[in-house]
């Protein structure tokens, strides 16, 4: 009987933890190319496009210019891009790649097995859209462009969703 009560209490504590986490929004922390930690929660108040990618992934390479344009168009106003690199690559090589492709948005080093805090990453690229309050509201597996992101945000706001 005591074991049943113990399991119920553990279950309730776990549920309370999950609810508290959901109420405060999702979060993660990864280092950039200079070792500085970036937390998703650092960007509360803006829409965040979280893009999982790798240098060897053709559709990832195709969308990099789109994400760069989106980032530069929105970073000072309402949204930004975080690129989460999903490979075990030497930081100097990754830095050279980022420079060669003129990426100005933060590129974070995740490695080959990321925590799936935002949701499953079944293939690359995978992109999540996070509201200014930290709620994941969309996931795209495969290529994405800036116009689609802008359209989703506008439709979300018009449907009564988040209004930052």
C-alpha positions as a printed Julia matrix, in Angstrom:
164×3 Matrix{Float64}:
  0.0    0.0     0.0
  2.84   2.37    0.86
  4.42   1.69   -2.56
  1.18   2.75   -4.32
  1.1    6.05   -2.4
  4.78   6.62   -3.16
  4.16   6.09   -6.9
  1.16   8.45   -6.82
  3.22  11.14   -5.1
  6.1   10.72   -7.58
  3.61  10.9   -10.44
  2.03  14.09   -9.07
  5.44  15.71   -8.59
  6.42  14.79  -12.15
  3.13  16.21  -13.46
  3.69  19.45  -11.49
  7.22  19.7   -12.96
  5.91  19.17  -16.5
  3.19  21.8   -15.97
  5.68  24.29  -14.53
  8.02  23.7   -17.46
  5.2   24.14  -19.97
  3.99  27.3   -18.24
  7.44  28.86  -18.42
  8.03  27.76  -22.01
 10.55  25.34  -23.46
 14.24  26.02  -23.04
 17.65  24.73  -24.03
 21.23  25.9   -23.73
 24.01  25.35  -26.29
 27.37  27.04  -26.98
 28.03  29.15  -30.06
 31.26  28.98  -32.08
 33.08  31.09  -29.47
 31.87  28.97  -26.55
 29.27  31.49  -25.33
 26.11  29.74  -24.06
 22.82  30.74  -25.64
 19.55  29.84  -23.95
 16.32  29.83  -25.9
 14.8   31.78  -23.0
 17.31  34.59  -23.66
 15.17  35.45  -26.68
 11.75  35.66  -24.98
  9.75  38.52  -26.46
 10.65  37.55  -30.04
  9.65  34.76  -32.37
 12.52  32.28  -32.66
 13.16  30.1   -35.69
 15.16  27.12  -34.42
 16.76  25.37  -37.38
 18.52  21.99  -36.93
 21.0   21.51  -39.78
 24.37  20.11  -40.89
 27.05  21.16  -43.38
 26.68  17.9   -45.36
 22.88  18.27  -45.84
 21.88  19.56  -49.34
 18.41  20.93  -48.36
 20.03  22.59  -45.33
 22.51  24.35  -47.61
 19.68  25.42  -49.89
 17.75  27.11  -47.08
 20.7   28.88  -45.41
 20.36  32.03  -47.6
 16.59  32.12  -46.9
 17.16  31.93  -43.16
 19.86  34.6   -43.36
 17.53  37.01  -45.18
 14.7   36.31  -42.72
 17.04  36.84  -39.75
 18.4   40.13  -41.05
 14.91  41.39  -41.9
 13.51  40.65  -38.44
 16.29  40.51  -35.84
 15.93  44.13  -34.75
 12.13  43.92  -34.55
 10.24  40.73  -33.85
 12.07  37.51  -34.74
 15.43  35.81  -35.17
 17.03  32.57  -36.28
 19.1   30.16  -34.21
 21.0   27.58  -36.25
 21.62  24.37  -34.3
 24.41  22.46  -36.0
 23.9   18.71  -35.57
 27.25  17.2   -36.29
 30.48  16.47  -34.54
 32.66  18.88  -36.5
 35.8   20.73  -35.47
 34.88  24.25  -34.42
 37.43  25.84  -36.78
 35.93  24.01  -39.74
 32.41  25.02  -38.73
 33.51  28.63  -38.2
 35.05  28.67  -41.72
 31.82  27.21  -43.16
 29.7   29.87  -41.43
 32.02  32.63  -42.67
 32.03  31.21  -46.22
 28.21  31.21  -46.27
 28.0   34.69  -44.66
 25.74  33.56  -41.8
 25.18  36.27  -39.23
 22.63  34.52  -37.02
 23.88  32.56  -34.02
 25.08  29.07  -34.9
 25.04  26.78  -31.89
 26.94  23.52  -31.48
 24.55  20.7   -30.65
 26.5   17.65  -31.8
 25.06  14.49  -33.29
 22.41  13.76  -30.65
 20.46  16.79  -29.49
 18.04  16.88  -26.62
 14.61  16.89  -28.22
 13.24  19.63  -25.98
 11.23  21.21  -28.8
 10.13  17.92  -30.33
 11.47  15.12  -32.49
 14.15  15.86  -35.07
 13.54  12.96  -37.49
 15.64  14.36  -40.32
 17.52  17.39  -41.51
 16.72  20.12  -41.83
 14.06  20.38  -39.13
 12.8   23.79  -38.11
 10.7   24.77  -35.1
  8.88  28.06  -34.62
  8.73  29.29  -31.03
  6.43  32.14  -29.94
  7.68  35.13  -27.94
  6.3   33.36  -24.85
  8.39  30.24  -25.51
  5.67  27.98  -26.91
  6.5   25.7   -29.84
  3.74  26.24  -32.4
  5.13  24.71  -35.6
  7.61  22.17  -36.94
  8.78  21.82  -40.53
 10.8   18.82  -41.66
 12.67  19.68  -44.84
 13.27  22.93  -46.67
 11.67  26.15  -45.38
 11.78  29.7   -46.68
 11.41  33.1   -45.09
  8.07  33.88  -46.74
  6.54  30.72  -45.26
  7.76  31.68  -41.8
  6.38  35.22  -42.15
  3.07  33.86  -43.44
  2.76  31.4   -40.54
  3.44  34.13  -37.96
  0.88  36.47  -39.56
 -1.76  33.7   -39.75
 -1.07  32.68  -36.15
 -1.57  36.24  -34.92
 -4.71  36.7   -37.05
 -6.2   33.48  -35.68
 -6.02  34.9   -32.16
 -2.69  33.42  -31.21
  0.26  35.23  -29.74
  0.32  39.01  -30.1
  3.77  40.21  -29.09
